[in-house]
Amino acid sequence: MEQPIIDPPIPLVGPIGGRFSPGKVIRIKGAVPSIANRFDINLQCGPQTAPRDDIVLQIAVRILDGFIALNSLQNGIWDDELKGHTQPIKRADHFEMVIVCDFNKFMVSINDQLVCDYPQRIHYDRITHLVIEGEVTVAEISDGSQASGKPPSYSEVVNVPPYPQDLSATSPPTHNSATVTVTSDSSPTAPELIPLTGAELNAPLSKPDKKSEPMGRVGIFVFFLVNIILGILLLTWVMFNA
């Protein structure tokens, strides 16, 4: 959207100018009537509401039930519903909702309270329209570039420090307070290979020396042979003396 939308009628179906891509923000300031039960904010893949176009993200503020539900609609079928961590919107209250597009999720906060990190089930490139329905009054809708004068960077959106440009100025990695420094001399060297000559490659394999074999087998054979002879002699003596 090129300019903030002020006091739009509800229900609202409005195109989102440009791509709602990672780092972009949509801010919605509004108020809830004293007899409100529910209102929905949809990031849709088109303007149709009957039948409904695919919904990349629906934020269903269920005031009467006391929770916020988030879901996606694809080909007329709803996905599994997720509940937000908190529900800071009450009847007769003002609120400011911030929807942030990340690379693999959407972050939704209300009155500076994180409601939910919603996983990206449908790609953000398909978002074309913002739809607001239900019992709510909207005072202003703006995107991140209009609120800050320029599109916010990713590090500003998620509150993380930017990646250092001068890598040489960063300290070496540490583990358990011990500095680990990697240098070019620390890489292992491969062992030196000694090539074989033609005569060594064609030489027959050596056979084991028979003289070096142990005499255990011969001793066992002699032991059994002596016992067999003694047994025969003992049996003959018993037969003649019977």
C-alpha positions as CSV (number, residue, x, y, z in Angstrom):
1,M,0.0,0.0,0.0
2,E,1.4,3.4,-1.0
3,Q,-0.3,5.4,1.7
4,P,-1.8,4.5,5.1
5,I,-5.5,3.6,5.0
6,I,-7.4,5.7,7.5
7,D,-10.8,4.7,9.0
8,P,-11.6,2.1,6.3
9,P,-15.1,0.5,6.3
10,I,-15.5,-3.0,7.6
11,P,-15.6,-5.5,6.0
12,L,-12.5,-4.5,4.1
13,V,-10.9,-6.1,1.1
14,G,-7.8,-4.3,-0.1
15,P,-4.8,-5.1,-2.3
16,I,-1.3,-5.2,-0.8
17,G,1.0,-3.2,-3.0
18,G,4.3,-5.0,-3.9
19,R,5.4,-8.2,-2.3
20,F,4.8,-9.0,1.4
21,S,8.2,-10.5,1.7
22,P,10.6,-11.2,4.6
23,G,11.3,-8.1,6.6
24,K,8.0,-6.4,5.6
25,V,5.5,-5.4,8.3
26,I,1.8,-4.6,8.3
27,R,0.5,-2.5,11.2
28,I,-3.2,-2.4,12.1
29,K,-4.5,0.1,14.7
30,G,-8.1,-0.3,15.9
31,A,-10.6,-0.7,18.6
32,V,-13.1,-3.3,19.7
33,P,-16.7,-2.5,20.5
34,S,-18.0,-3.2,23.9
35,I,-20.3,-6.0,22.6
36,A,-17.8,-7.6,20.2
37,N,-17.4,-11.3,20.0
38,R,-14.9,-11.9,17.1
39,F,-13.1,-10.4,14.2
40,D,-10.8,-11.9,11.5
41,I,-7.7,-10.5,9.7
42,N,-6.8,-12.5,6.6
43,L,-3.8,-12.4,4.3
44,Q,-5.3,-13.8,1.2
45,C,-4.3,-15.0,-2.3
46,G,-7.0,-13.0,-3.9
47,P,-10.0,-10.7,-3.2
48,Q,-12.8,-13.4,-3.2
49,T,-14.7,-14.1,0.0
50,A,-17.5,-16.3,-1.4
51,P,-16.2,-18.7,-2.4
52,R,-13.1,-17.9,-0.4
53,D,-9.7,-17.6,-2.0
54,D,-6.8,-19.3,-0.3
55,I,-5.8,-17.7,3.0
56,V,-2.1,-17.8,3.8
57,L,-2.7,-16.5,7.3
58,Q,-5.9,-16.0,9.2
59,I,-5.8,-14.3,12.6
60,A,-9.1,-15.0,14.3
61,V,-9.5,-12.8,17.4
62,R,-12.1,-14.7,19.4
63,I,-12.9,-12.2,22.2
64,L,-15.8,-14.2,23.7
65,D,-13.8,-17.4,23.8
66,G,-10.7,-15.7,25.2
67,F,-8.1,-16.8,22.6
68,I,-6.6,-16.0,19.2
69,A,-6.6,-18.7,16.6
70,L,-4.3,-18.8,13.5
71,N,-4.9,-21.0,10.5
72,S,-4.6,-21.3,6.7
73,L,-7.1,-22.2,4.0
74,Q,-6.1,-24.0,0.8
75,N,-8.5,-25.3,-1.9
76,G,-11.4,-24.7,0.5
77,I,-9.9,-26.9,3.3
78,W,-8.8,-25.5,6.6
79,D,-5.5,-26.7,8.1
80,D,-4.8,-27.5,11.7
81,E,-5.6,-24.5,13.9
82,L,-3.0,-23.0,16.2
83,K,-3.8,-21.0,19.3
84,G,-1.8,-17.9,20.3
85,H,0.2,-17.6,23.5
86,T,-1.9,-14.8,24.8
87,Q,-5.1,-12.8,24.1
88,P,-4.4,-9.1,25.0
89,I,-7.5,-7.7,23.2
90,K,-10.5,-7.1,25.3
91,R,-13.9,-5.6,24.7
92,A,-13.9,-1.7,24.5
93,D,-10.1,-1.8,24.1
94,H,-7.7,-0.2,21.6
95,F,-5.0,-2.3,20.1
96,E,-2.1,-2.3,17.6
97,M,-1.4,-5.5,15.7
98,V,1.9,-6.0,13.9
99,I,2.3,-8.8,11.4
100,V,5.9,-9.5,10.3
101,C,6.9,-11.7,7.4
102,D,9.9,-14.0,8.0
103,F,11.5,-16.5,5.7
104,N,9.6,-19.5,7.0
105,K,7.1,-18.1,9.4
106,F,4.9,-15.1,10.3
107,M,5.3,-13.3,13.6
108,V,2.1,-11.7,15.1
109,S,2.3,-9.4,18.0
110,I,-0.4,-7.3,19.7
111,N,0.3,-4.3,21.9
112,D,4.0,-5.3,22.0
113,Q,3.2,-8.9,23.1
114,L,4.2,-11.8,20.9
115,V,1.0,-13.8,20.1
116,C,2.4,-16.5,17.9
117,D,5.1,-17.6,15.5
118,Y,3.0,-19.1,12.7
119,P,4.8,-21.5,10.3
120,Q,4.6,-20.7,6.6
121,R,2.2,-23.2,5.2
122,I,1.6,-21.3,2.0
123,H,4.4,-19.3,0.4
124,Y,4.3,-15.6,1.2
125,D,4.7,-14.7,-2.6
126,R,1.0,-15.7,-3.1
127,I,-0.3,-13.0,-0.7
128,T,-2.1,-10.3,-2.6
129,H,-5.0,-8.9,-0.4
130,L,-5.7,-7.9,3.1
131,V,-9.2,-8.8,4.3
132,I,-10.7,-7.6,7.7
133,E,-14.1,-8.9,8.8
134,G,-16.1,-9.0,12.0
135,E,-16.8,-6.7,15.0
136,V,-13.9,-4.3,14.9
137,T,-13.2,-0.7,14.1
138,V,-10.0,0.1,12.3
139,A,-8.3,3.5,12.6
140,E,-5.2,3.0,10.4
141,I,-3.5,0.4,8.3
142,S,0.1,0.9,7.2
143,D,3.0,-1.2,6.0
144,G,6.6,-1.2,7.4
145,S,7.9,1.2,4.8
146,Q,5.3,3.9,5.5
147,A,5.7,3.7,9.3
148,S,9.4,4.0,9.4
149,G,10.1,6.0,6.2
150,K,11.8,3.1,4.6
151,P,11.4,-0.7,4.5
152,P,12.8,-2.2,7.7
153,S,15.8,-4.5,7.5
154,Y,15.5,-8.1,8.6
155,S,17.7,-7.5,11.6
156,E,15.5,-4.5,12.7
157,V,12.4,-6.6,12.4
158,V,13.5,-9.6,14.5
159,N,15.7,-7.5,16.9
160,V,19.0,-9.2,16.2
161,P,22.3,-7.4,15.5
162,P,23.4,-7.2,11.9
163,Y,26.1,-9.6,10.6
164,P,29.5,-8.0,10.9
165,Q,31.0,-6.9,7.6
166,D,34.6,-7.0,8.8
167,L,35.2,-10.6,9.7
168,S,38.8,-9.9,10.7
169,A,37.5,-7.7,13.6
170,T,35.6,-10.5,15.2
171,S,37.1,-12.5,18.0
172,P,38.1,-16.2,17.4
173,P,35.6,-18.8,18.4
174,T,35.7,-20.0,22.0
175,H,34.6,-23.1,23.7
176,N,34.6,-23.5,27.5
177,S,36.7,-20.3,27.8
178,A,39.5,-21.9,25.7
179,T,40.4,-20.1,22.5
180,V,40.6,-22.3,19.4
181,T,42.6,-20.9,16.6
182,V,42.7,-22.6,13.2
183,T,45.8,-22.0,11.1
184,S,47.0,-23.3,7.7
185,D,49.6,-25.4,9.4
186,S,47.1,-27.4,11.4
187,S,45.9,-29.5,8.5
188,P,47.1,-33.1,8.6
189,T,49.6,-34.2,6.0
190,A,49.2,-37.4,4.1
191,P,51.8,-40.2,4.5
192,E,54.4,-40.4,1.8
193,L,53.7,-43.3,-0.7
194,I,56.6,-45.4,-1.8
195,P,56.1,-46.9,-5.3
196,L,56.9,-50.6,-5.9
197,T,59.1,-51.7,-8.7
198,G,58.1,-54.1,-11.4
199,A,60.1,-57.0,-9.9
200,E,58.4,-56.4,-6.5
201,L,55.0,-56.4,-8.1
202,N,55.6,-59.7,-10.0
203,A,57.3,-61.6,-7.1
204,P,55.3,-64.6,-5.9
205,L,53.8,-64.6,-2.5
206,S,56.1,-66.3,0.1
207,K,54.9,-69.6,1.7
208,P,55.2,-70.3,5.4
209,D,58.3,-72.4,6.5
210,K,57.2,-75.9,7.5
211,K,60.1,-76.2,9.9
212,S,58.7,-73.3,11.9
213,E,55.4,-75.1,12.5
214,P,54.8,-76.2,16.0
215,M,55.0,-80.0,16.9
216,G,51.8,-80.0,18.9
217,R,49.9,-82.1,16.3
218,V,52.5,-84.9,16.2
219,G,52.6,-85.1,20.0
220,I,48.9,-85.5,20.2
221,F,48.9,-88.3,17.5
222,V,51.6,-90.2,19.4
223,F,49.7,-89.9,22.7
224,F,46.5,-91.4,21.2
225,L,48.4,-94.2,19.4
226,V,50.2,-95.3,22.6
227,N,46.9,-95.3,24.5
228,I,45.2,-97.5,21.8
229,I,48.1,-100.0,21.9
230,L,48.0,-100.2,25.7
231,G,44.2,-100.7,25.6
232,I,44.6,-103.7,23.1
233,L,47.3,-105.3,25.3
234,L,45.1,-104.9,28.4
235,L,42.1,-106.4,26.7
236,T,44.2,-109.4,25.5
237,W,45.5,-110.1,29.0
238,V,42.0,-110.1,30.5
239,M,40.7,-112.5,27.8
240,F,43.6,-115.1,28.4
241,N,43.2,-114.9,32.2
242,A,39.5,-115.2,32.3
